[in-house]
Amino acid sequence: RCCSDSNAAVRTFAVVAIGNLGFHGADLYEDLEEAVGVLEENLHDRSSAKMRANAAGALGNLVRNGGHLVKTLIEKGVVESLLKIALNDSSVDARRISLFSLGNIVKFQMGRQEALNPRLRFVDLLSAMARASSDSRTQRNFERIKRILQEKPYSDHVTR
């Protein structure tokens, strides 16, 4: 509820808190599932690049320690939204964090299948973006995604 509060400070603290809860373990993922939709909505906050970056990080943290929420992220359009931010956002931080979160998602079978859906042109678009970028962290995050895509994916319900 706080992630959609009318007060920007309340929204920011709520998004960061959810991200922190997801970062430290998968134990609370089931309880945090209902936040996925509102976190995805915060990816589109045109008034705050910081909010877009925080929401991107929180969503990536919700699959950092296990794939329990991958299906929910896909159903809420998170992969496509993160890809759009990684490619087009005016904020370098939002782009970097979106790339890192996409890397977390594609570690899992279902996330990888969604990202590699031909309609998204995931690898082609990210490759072009990384080649055109002079930002070393953006390039490093893209290289991480390429490396992950060469590894065997985790089962969607594995807790690491």
GROMACS elastic network, one bead per residue, 0.5 to 0.9 nm:
[ bonds ]
;  ai    aj funct       b0    kb
    1     4     6  0.57632   500
    1     5     6  0.66773   500
    1    11     6  0.89006   500
    1    14     6  0.86444   500
    1    35     6  0.82091   500
    1    38     6  0.84346   500
    2     6     6  0.86423   500
    2     7     6  0.88656   500
    2    10     6  0.62707   500
    2    11     6  0.56694   500
    2    12     6  0.88253   500
    2    13     6  0.84488   500
    2    14     6  0.57274   500
    2    15     6  0.82027   500
    3     6     6  0.89938   500
    3     8     6  0.89991   500
    3    10     6  0.72197   500
    3    12     6  0.72078   500
    3    13     6  0.81135   500
    3    14     6  0.53001   500
    3    15     6  0.58014   500
    3    35     6  0.78747   500
    3    38     6  0.64766   500
    3    39     6  0.71058   500
    3    42     6  0.79400   500
    4     7     6  0.84090   500
    4     8     6  0.87460   500
    4    10     6  0.85231   500
    4    11     6  0.59871   500
    4    14     6  0.88404   500
    4    38     6  0.66698   500
    4    39     6  0.86671   500
    4    41     6  0.86514   500
    4    42     6  0.80493   500
    5     8     6  0.71489   500
    5     9     6  0.88254   500
    5    10     6  0.64022   500
    5    11     6  0.56371   500
    6     9     6  0.89383   500
    6    10     6  0.79331   500
    6    11     6  0.75966   500
    7    10     6  0.53919   500
    7    11     6  0.63925   500
    7    12     6  0.87759   500
    8    11     6  0.50571   500
    8    12     6  0.61020   500
    8    13     6  0.86827   500
    8    48     6  0.89806   500
    8    51     6  0.88018   500
    9    12     6  0.50649   500
    9    13     6  0.62036   500
    9    14     6  0.85181   500
   10    13     6  0.53054   500
   10    14     6  0.60945   500
   10    15     6  0.86246   500
   11    14     6  0.51589   500
   11    15     6  0.61386   500
   11    16     6  0.85990   500
   11    42     6  0.88355   500
   11    51     6  0.82473   500
   12    15     6  0.52771   500
   12    16     6  0.61994   500
   12    17     6  0.85358   500
   12    50     6  0.83555   500
   12    51     6  0.62571   500
   12    54     6  0.75774   500
   12    55     6  0.86696   500
   13    16     6  0.51455   500
   13    17     6  0.59872   500
   13    18     6  0.86502   500
   14    17     6  0.50226   500
   14    18     6  0.62453   500
   14    19     6  0.86093   500
   15    18     6  0.52586   500
   15    19     6  0.62625   500
   15    20     6  0.86731   500
   15    35     6  0.89682   500
   15    39     6  0.70510   500
   15    42     6  0.86192   500
   15    51     6  0.79841   500
   15    54     6  0.65469   500
   15    55     6  0.60903   500
   15    58     6  0.66516   500
   16    19     6  0.50261   500
   16    20     6  0.61308   500
   16    21     6  0.86583   500
   16    54     6  0.62175   500
   16    55     6  0.76086   500
   16    57     6  0.83722   500
   16    58     6  0.66690   500
   17    20     6  0.50374   500
   17    21     6  0.62115   500
   17    22     6  0.86963   500
   17    58     6  0.83648   500
   18    21     6  0.50894   500
   18    22     6  0.62983   500
   18    23     6  0.86069   500
   18    32     6  0.73353   500
   18    35     6  0.80519   500
   18    58     6  0.62689   500
   18    59     6  0.87318   500
   18    61     6  0.86292   500
   18    62     6  0.84363   500
   19    22     6  0.51899   500
   19    23     6  0.60904   500
   19    54     6  0.78060   500
   19    55     6  0.78051   500
   19    57     6  0.65307   500
   19    59     6  0.69323   500
   19    60     6  0.80264   500
   19    61     6  0.56951   500
   19    62     6  0.70468   500
   20    23     6  0.50193   500
   20    24     6  0.66961   500
   20    58     6  0.72855   500
   20    61     6  0.75647   500
   21    24     6  0.59260   500
   21    25     6  0.72213   500
   21    26     6  0.86070   500
   21    28     6  0.71314   500
   21    29     6  0.84260   500
   21    32     6  0.85463   500
   21    58     6  0.87757   500
   21    61     6  0.81945   500
   21    62     6  0.83535   500
   22    25     6  0.58290   500
   22    26     6  0.64543   500
   22    27     6  0.83823   500
   22    28     6  0.70197   500
   22    29     6  0.66477   500
   22    32     6  0.80691   500
   22    58     6  0.71990   500
   22    59     6  0.84243   500
   22    60     6  0.85134   500
   22    63     6  0.75692   500
   22    64     6  0.72486   500
   22    65     6  0.77216   500
   23    26     6  0.80981   500
   23    58     6  0.80292   500
   23    60     6  0.85919   500
   23    62     6  0.70207   500
   23    63     6  0.85371   500
   23    64     6  0.64341   500
   23    65     6  0.73324   500
   24    27     6  0.87323   500
   24    61     6  0.84436   500
   24    64     6  0.86030   500
   24    65     6  0.77579   500
   25    28     6  0.72299   500
   25    29     6  0.80864   500
   25    61     6  0.89565   500
   25    62     6  0.88186   500
   25    64     6  0.78844   500
   25    65     6  0.56280   500
   25    66     6  0.81623   500
   25   159     6  0.87616   500
   25   160     6  0.88866   500
   26    29     6  0.52456   500
   26    30     6  0.82270   500
   26    62     6  0.76827   500
   26    63     6  0.79484   500
   26    64     6  0.79886   500
   26    65     6  0.53796   500
   26    66     6  0.59627   500
   26    67     6  0.87030   500
   26    68     6  0.81486   500
   26   159     6  0.68560   500
   26   160     6  0.85330   500
   27    30     6  0.75192   500
   27    31     6  0.85435   500
   28    31     6  0.52426   500
   28    32     6  0.61914   500
   28    33     6  0.87554   500
   29    33     6  0.60893   500
   29    62     6  0.65524   500
   29    63     6  0.83787   500
   29    66     6  0.85525   500
   29    68     6  0.70885   500
   29    69     6  0.69983   500
   30    33     6  0.53334   500
   30    34     6  0.82902   500
   30    68     6  0.76200   500
   30    69     6  0.77054   500
   31    34     6  0.71796   500
   31    35     6  0.85883   500
   32    35     6  0.54807   500
   32    36     6  0.73269   500
   32    62     6  0.80504   500
   32    69     6  0.89950   500
   33    36     6  0.56578   500
   33    37     6  0.84099   500
   33    62     6  0.85171   500
   33    69     6  0.66994   500
   33    72     6  0.73686   500
   33    73     6  0.89287   500
   34    37     6  0.67143   500
   34    38     6  0.80264   500
   35    38     6  0.54920   500
   35    39     6  0.60646   500
   35    40     6  0.86048   500
   36    39     6  0.50900   500
   36    40     6  0.61186   500
   36    41     6  0.86677   500
   36    59     6  0.70637   500
   36    62     6  0.85954   500
   36    69     6  0.86319   500
   36    72     6  0.72789   500
   36    73     6  0.66039   500
   36    76     6  0.72744   500
   36    78     6  0.84515   500
   37    40     6  0.51119   500
   37    41     6  0.63283   500
   37    42     6  0.87983   500
   37    72     6  0.86021   500
   37    73     6  0.80897   500
   37    76     6  0.59434   500
   37    77     6  0.87632   500
   37    78     6  0.85989   500
   38    42     6  0.62815   500
   38    43     6  0.88299   500
   39    42     6  0.50358   500
   39    43     6  0.66267   500
   39    55     6  0.54678   500
   39    56     6  0.78544   500
   39    58     6  0.75818   500
   39    59     6  0.69483   500
   39    78     6  0.89628   500
   40    43     6  0.52055   500
   40    44     6  0.74419   500
   40    55     6  0.70666   500
   40    56     6  0.79736   500
   40    59     6  0.78150   500
   40    73     6  0.84666   500
   40    76     6  0.71103   500
   40    77     6  0.75676   500
   40    78     6  0.60300   500
   40    81     6  0.74727   500
   40    82     6  0.87585   500
   41    44     6  0.56501   500
   41    45     6  0.73032   500
   41    55     6  0.86378   500
   42    45     6  0.51692   500
   42    46     6  0.89092   500
   42    51     6  0.65857   500
   42    52     6  0.60536   500
   42    54     6  0.87000   500
   42    55     6  0.60039   500
   42    56     6  0.85648   500
   43    46     6  0.85092   500
   43    49     6  0.88902   500
   43    51     6  0.71643   500
   43    53     6  0.75294   500
   43    54     6  0.84384   500
   43    55     6  0.57898   500
   43    56     6  0.65341   500
   43    78     6  0.88111   500
   43    81     6  0.72064   500
   43    82     6  0.77234   500
   43    85     6  0.79528   500
   44    47     6  0.88724   500
   44    51     6  0.88019   500
   44    52     6  0.66320   500
   44    81     6  0.82601   500
   44    85     6  0.87808   500
   45    48     6  0.58526   500
   45    49     6  0.74159   500
   45    51     6  0.67277   500
   45    52     6  0.61978   500
   46    49     6  0.71383   500
   46    51     6  0.89458   500
   46    52     6  0.81828   500
   47    51     6  0.83934   500
   48    51     6  0.52064   500
   48    52     6  0.65649   500
   48    53     6  0.87739   500
   49    52     6  0.50687   500
   49    53     6  0.61915   500
   49    54     6  0.85526   500
   49    89     6  0.83784   500
   49    90     6  0.78355   500
   49    91     6  0.59760   500
   49    93     6  0.80074   500
   49    94     6  0.65796   500
   50    53     6  0.50709   500
   50    54     6  0.60121   500
   50    55     6  0.84833   500
   50    91     6  0.83451   500
   50    93     6  0.79336   500
   50    94     6  0.72813   500
   51    55     6  0.59464   500
   51    56     6  0.83930   500
   51    94     6  0.86046   500
   52    55     6  0.51927   500
   52    56     6  0.60896   500
   52    57     6  0.86097   500
   52    85     6  0.84175   500
   52    91     6  0.88134   500
   52    93     6  0.89974   500
   52    94     6  0.59951   500
   52    98     6  0.88814   500
   53    56     6  0.50944   500
   53    57     6  0.61918   500
   53    58     6  0.86091   500
   53    91     6  0.82427   500
   53    93     6  0.62168   500
   53    95     6  0.76018   500
   53    96     6  0.83575   500
   53    97     6  0.61323   500
   53    98     6  0.71849   500
   54    57     6  0.50931   500
   54    58     6  0.60801   500
   54    59     6  0.86243   500
   54    94     6  0.78431   500
   54    97     6  0.81990   500
   55    58     6  0.50321   500
   55    59     6  0.61698   500
   55    60     6  0.86121   500
   55    94     6  0.89656   500
   55    98     6  0.89820   500
   56    59     6  0.52861   500
   56    60     6  0.63164   500
   56    61     6  0.86940   500
   56    78     6  0.89136   500
   56    82     6  0.68855   500
   56    85     6  0.88704   500
   56    94     6  0.71451   500
   56    95     6  0.89414   500
   56    97     6  0.61621   500
   56    98     6  0.53095   500
   56    99     6  0.88448   500
   56   100     6  0.87879   500
   56   101     6  0.65652   500
   56   102     6  0.89629   500
   57    60     6  0.51092   500
   57    61     6  0.61431   500
   57    62     6  0.87492   500
   57    94     6  0.86640   500
   57    97     6  0.58457   500
   57    98     6  0.69347   500
   57   100     6  0.79652   500
   57   101     6  0.62232   500
   58    61     6  0.50292   500
   58    62     6  0.64052   500
   58   101     6  0.84209   500
   59    62     6  0.51697   500
   59    63     6  0.72775   500
   59    64     6  0.89741   500
   59    73     6  0.79561   500
   59    78     6  0.80176   500
   59   101     6  0.68759   500
   60    63     6  0.56872   500
   60    64     6  0.62460   500
   60    97     6  0.84299   500
   60    98     6  0.79132   500
   60   100     6  0.73329   500
   60   102     6  0.69105   500
   60   103     6  0.81712   500
   60   104     6  0.59102   500
   60   105     6  0.68354   500
   61    65     6  0.75697   500
   61   101     6  0.73281   500
   61   104     6  0.78620   500
   62    65     6  0.74181   500
   62    66     6  0.78295   500
   62    67     6  0.82311   500
   62    68     6  0.85881   500
   62    69     6  0.68503   500
   62    70     6  0.84364   500
   62   104     6  0.89964   500
   63    66     6  0.52071   500
   63    67     6  0.53394   500
   63    68     6  0.72531   500
   63    69     6  0.64725   500
   63    70     6  0.67241   500
   63   101     6  0.84901   500
   63   104     6  0.62918   500
   63   105     6  0.63414   500
   63   107     6  0.89864   500
   63   108     6  0.87305   500
   64    67     6  0.78363   500
   64   101     6  0.84773   500
   64   104     6  0.59423   500
   64   105     6  0.80223   500
   64   159     6  0.89730   500
   64   160     6  0.82114   500
   65   158     6  0.83687   500
   65   159     6  0.56618   500
   65   160     6  0.51925   500
   66    69     6  0.78588   500
   66    70     6  0.86486   500
   66   108     6  0.85657   500
   66   154     6  0.88007   500
   66   155     6  0.89600   500
   66   156     6  0.74491   500
   66   157     6  0.63937   500
   66   158     6  0.53511   500
   66   160     6  0.56657   500
   67    70     6  0.53066   500
   67    71     6  0.82290   500
   67   105     6  0.80082   500
   67   107     6  0.86065   500
   67   108     6  0.63404   500
   67   109     6  0.89026   500
   67   110     6  0.88660   500
   67   111     6  0.87975   500
   67   154     6  0.79137   500
   67   155     6  0.72199   500
   67   158     6  0.58394   500
   67   159     6  0.67221   500
   67   160     6  0.88325   500
   68    71     6  0.74632   500
   68    72     6  0.84071   500
   68   156     6  0.61731   500
   68   158     6  0.74017   500
   68   159     6  0.79638   500
   69    72     6  0.51857   500
   69    73     6  0.62113   500
   69    74     6  0.87081   500
   69   156     6  0.81752   500
   69   157     6  0.83471   500
   70    73     6  0.50867   500
   70    74     6  0.62563   500
   70    75     6  0.86289   500
   70   105     6  0.68462   500
   70   108     6  0.75009   500
   70   109     6  0.89677   500
   70   110     6  0.67973   500
   70   111     6  0.61191   500
   70   156     6  0.67066   500
   70   157     6  0.86064   500
   71    74     6  0.51272   500
   71    75     6  0.61196   500
   71    76     6  0.86401   500
   71   110     6  0.69141   500
   71   111     6  0.75785   500
   71   156     6  0.80823   500
   72    76     6  0.61434   500
   72    77     6  0.86631   500
   72    78     6  0.87057   500
   73    76     6  0.52226   500
   73    77     6  0.63677   500
   73    78     6  0.52181   500
   73    79     6  0.71222   500
   73   105     6  0.86945   500
   73   111     6  0.84308   500
   74    77     6  0.51579   500
   74    78     6  0.57773   500
   74    79     6  0.62265   500
   74    80     6  0.84224   500
   74   110     6  0.82745   500
   74   111     6  0.70935   500
   74   114     6  0.71191   500
   75    78     6  0.76774   500
   76    79     6  0.85405   500
   77    80     6  0.56411   500
   77    81     6  0.62126   500
   77    82     6  0.86943   500
   78    81     6  0.50100   500
   78    82     6  0.59389   500
   78    83     6  0.83784   500
   79    82     6  0.52760   500
   79    83     6  0.61096   500
   79    84     6  0.86867   500
   79   102     6  0.68270   500
   79   105     6  0.78868   500
   79   111     6  0.77880   500
   79   114     6  0.73556   500
   79   115     6  0.65574   500
   80    83     6  0.50297   500
   80    84     6  0.62231   500
   80    85     6  0.87228   500
   80   114     6  0.87966   500
   80   115     6  0.78085   500
   80   120     6  0.72311   500
   80   122     6  0.89834   500
   81    84     6  0.51550   500
   81    85     6  0.63463   500
   81    86     6  0.86561   500
   81    98     6  0.89240   500
   82    85     6  0.50784   500
   82    86     6  0.60559   500
   82    87     6  0.85717   500
   82    95     6  0.83124   500
   82    97     6  0.89668   500
   82    98     6  0.52576   500
   82    99     6  0.73475   500
   82   101     6  0.78075   500
   82   102     6  0.68369   500
   83    86     6  0.50305   500
   83    87     6  0.61785   500
   83    88     6  0.84836   500
   83    95     6  0.87365   500
   83    98     6  0.71163   500
   83    99     6  0.74671   500
   83   102     6  0.75406   500
   83   115     6  0.87956   500
   83   120     6  0.84584   500
   83   122     6  0.74894   500
   83   125     6  0.88551   500
   83   126     6  0.81648   500
   84    87     6  0.51874   500
   84    88     6  0.57974   500
   84    89     6  0.73818   500
   84    95     6  0.88804   500
   84    98     6  0.89120   500
   85    88     6  0.52314   500
   85    90     6  0.84784   500
   85    91     6  0.87586   500
   85    94     6  0.68049   500
   85    95     6  0.56828   500
   85    98     6  0.65234   500
   85    99     6  0.85764   500
   86    89     6  0.64062   500
   86    92     6  0.85932   500
   86    94     6  0.71195   500
   86    96     6  0.67805   500
   86    97     6  0.80027   500
   86    98     6  0.54723   500
   86    99     6  0.57964   500
   86   126     6  0.79640   500
   86   129     6  0.84368   500
   86   138     6  0.89058   500
   87    95     6  0.69246   500
   87   125     6  0.75755   500
   87   126     6  0.70666   500
   87   129     6  0.63894   500
   88    91     6  0.86955   500
   88    95     6  0.76777   500
   89    92     6  0.72579   500
   89    94     6  0.67571   500
   89    95     6  0.61375   500
   90    93     6  0.89629   500
   90    94     6  0.80180   500
   90    95     6  0.80699   500
   91    94     6  0.52467   500
   91    95     6  0.63394   500
   91    96     6  0.87045   500
   92    95     6  0.50277   500
   92    96     6  0.60731   500
   92    97     6  0.85647   500
   92   135     6  0.83819   500
   92   138     6  0.82091   500
   93    96     6  0.51017   500
   93    97     6  0.60600   500
   93    98     6  0.83686   500
   94    97     6  0.52908   500
   94    98     6  0.59504   500
   94    99     6  0.85655   500
   95    98     6  0.51705   500
   95    99     6  0.62520   500
   95   100     6  0.87516   500
   95   138     6  0.74475   500
   96    99     6  0.52473   500
   96   100     6  0.63629   500
   96   101     6  0.87470   500
   96   137     6  0.68403   500
   96   138     6  0.53086   500
   96   139     6  0.89001   500
   96   141     6  0.69581   500
   96   142     6  0.89756   500
   97   100     6  0.50197   500
   97   101     6  0.61100   500
   97   102     6  0.85167   500
   97   138     6  0.87674   500
   97   141     6  0.85563   500
   98   101     6  0.50798   500
   98   102     6  0.60855   500
   98   103     6  0.86023   500
   99   102     6  0.50640   500
   99   103     6  0.63162   500
   99   104     6  0.88658   500
   99   126     6  0.89068   500
   99   138     6  0.74320   500
   99   141     6  0.59602   500
   99   142     6  0.66448   500
   99   145     6  0.78333   500
  100   103     6  0.50630   500
  100   104     6  0.65764   500
  100   105     6  0.89461   500
  100   138     6  0.88178   500
  100   141     6  0.57173   500
  100   142     6  0.79516   500
  100   144     6  0.80128   500
  100   145     6  0.78203   500
  101   104     6  0.50162   500
  101   105     6  0.63816   500
  101   106     6  0.88052   500
  102   105     6  0.50318   500
  102   106     6  0.61946   500
  102   107     6  0.87638   500
  102   111     6  0.86464   500
  102   115     6  0.84675   500
  102   145     6  0.75332   500
  103   106     6  0.53360   500
  103   107     6  0.65465   500
  103   141     6  0.77492   500
  103   142     6  0.81713   500
  103   144     6  0.68626   500
  103   146     6  0.85948   500
  103   148     6  0.69908   500
  103   149     6  0.86197   500
  104   107     6  0.55700   500
  104   108     6  0.78544   500
  104   111     6  0.88206   500
  104   145     6  0.84328   500
  104   148     6  0.87450   500
  105   108     6  0.60280   500
  105   109     6  0.88097   500
  105   110     6  0.85076   500
  105   111     6  0.52248   500
  105   112     6  0.70630   500
  105   115     6  0.86691   500
  106   109     6  0.70119   500
  106   110     6  0.77438   500
  106   113     6  0.79468   500
  106   114     6  0.83853   500
  106   115     6  0.69792   500
  106   145     6  0.76542   500
  106   148     6  0.72350   500
  106   149     6  0.70456   500
  106   153     6  0.75442   500
  106   154     6  0.89927   500
  107   110     6  0.88653   500
  107   111     6  0.70966   500
  107   112     6  0.67205   500
  107   145     6  0.87283   500
  107   148     6  0.62310   500
  107   149     6  0.73473   500
  107   151     6  0.81389   500
  107   152     6  0.80720   500
  107   153     6  0.52043   500
  107   154     6  0.59681   500
  107   155     6  0.87822   500
  107   156     6  0.88948   500
  108   111     6  0.52928   500
  108   112     6  0.60214   500
  108   113     6  0.86056   500
  108   152     6  0.88277   500
  108   153     6  0.50377   500
  108   155     6  0.58719   500
  108   156     6  0.53643   500
  108   157     6  0.85667   500
  108   158     6  0.86128   500
  109   112     6  0.51851   500
  109   113     6  0.62047   500
  109   114     6  0.87442   500
  109   152     6  0.85793   500
  109   153     6  0.51941   500
  109   154     6  0.59573   500
  109   155     6  0.58595   500
  109   156     6  0.59722   500
  110   113     6  0.50585   500
  110   114     6  0.62689   500
  110   115     6  0.86576   500
  110   153     6  0.88622   500
  110   155     6  0.81605   500
  110   156     6  0.64105   500
  111   114     6  0.51783   500
  111   115     6  0.61659   500
  111   116     6  0.85602   500
  111   156     6  0.81516   500
  112   115     6  0.50925   500
  112   116     6  0.60026   500
  112   117     6  0.85047   500
  112   149     6  0.76818   500
  112   153     6  0.76365   500
  113   116     6  0.52464   500
  113   117     6  0.61823   500
  114   117     6  0.52547   500
  114   118     6  0.89782   500
  114   120     6  0.84286   500
  115   118     6  0.83253   500
  115   120     6  0.67919   500
  115   121     6  0.81627   500
  115   122     6  0.59383   500
  115   123     6  0.83908   500
  116   119     6  0.82983   500
  116   120     6  0.70199   500
  116   121     6  0.70835   500
  116   122     6  0.60041   500
  116   123     6  0.74288   500
  117   120     6  0.58145   500
  117   121     6  0.71523   500
  117   122     6  0.76917   500
  118   121     6  0.52994   500
  118   122     6  0.76282   500
  119   122     6  0.83116   500
  120   123     6  0.86040   500
  120   125     6  0.83859   500
  121   124     6  0.55139   500
  121   125     6  0.59209   500
  121   126     6  0.83790   500
  122   125     6  0.55087   500
  122   126     6  0.60786   500
  122   127     6  0.84323   500
  123   126     6  0.51826   500
  123   127     6  0.58180   500
  123   128     6  0.84962   500
  123   146     6  0.81934   500
  124   127     6  0.51606   500
  124   128     6  0.62564   500
  124   129     6  0.86258   500
  125   128     6  0.52415   500
  125   129     6  0.61669   500
  125   130     6  0.86464   500
  126   130     6  0.60186   500
  126   131     6  0.85226   500
  126   142     6  0.70878   500
  127   130     6  0.51677   500
  127   131     6  0.61707   500
  127   132     6  0.86292   500
  127   142     6  0.75963   500
  128   131     6  0.51841   500
  128   132     6  0.62264   500
  128   133     6  0.86316   500
  129   132     6  0.51873   500
  129   133     6  0.60955   500
  129   138     6  0.89544   500
  129   139     6  0.87519   500
  130   133     6  0.50993   500
  130   134     6  0.80473   500
  130   135     6  0.84295   500
  130   138     6  0.67182   500
  130   139     6  0.52897   500
  130   140     6  0.88220   500
  130   142     6  0.66000   500
  130   143     6  0.87295   500
  131   134     6  0.79543   500
  131   139     6  0.77515   500
  133   136     6  0.78879   500
  133   138     6  0.72055   500
  133   139     6  0.71197   500
  134   138     6  0.81524   500
  134   139     6  0.79015   500
  135   138     6  0.53893   500
  135   139     6  0.64207   500
  135   140     6  0.87404   500
  136   139     6  0.50353   500
  136   140     6  0.60267   500
  136   141     6  0.85838   500
  137   141     6  0.60498   500
  137   142     6  0.85043   500
  138   141     6  0.51626   500
  138   142     6  0.62448   500
  138   143     6  0.86588   500
  139   142     6  0.51045   500
  139   143     6  0.61840   500
  139   144     6  0.86236   500
  140   143     6  0.50242   500
  140   144     6  0.62013   500
  140   145     6  0.87795   500
  141   145     6  0.64355   500
  141   146     6  0.88296   500
  142   145     6  0.50680   500
  142   146     6  0.63645   500
  142   147     6  0.86831   500
  143   146     6  0.50273   500
  143   147     6  0.61627   500
  143   148     6  0.85915   500
  144   147     6  0.50736   500
  144   148     6  0.61320   500
  144   149     6  0.86119   500
  145   148     6  0.50428   500
  145   149     6  0.61340   500
  145   150     6  0.87575   500
  146   149     6  0.51553   500
  146   150     6  0.65600   500
  147   150     6  0.52737   500
  147   151     6  0.67535   500
  148   151     6  0.52093   500
  148   152     6  0.79818   500
  148   153     6  0.79618   500
  149   152     6  0.75953   500
  149   153     6  0.76999   500
  150   153     6  0.86837   500
  153   156     6  0.86290   500
  154   157     6  0.80617   500
  154   158     6  0.65444   500
  155   158     6  0.54147   500
  155   159     6  0.89558   500
  156   159     6  0.87392   500
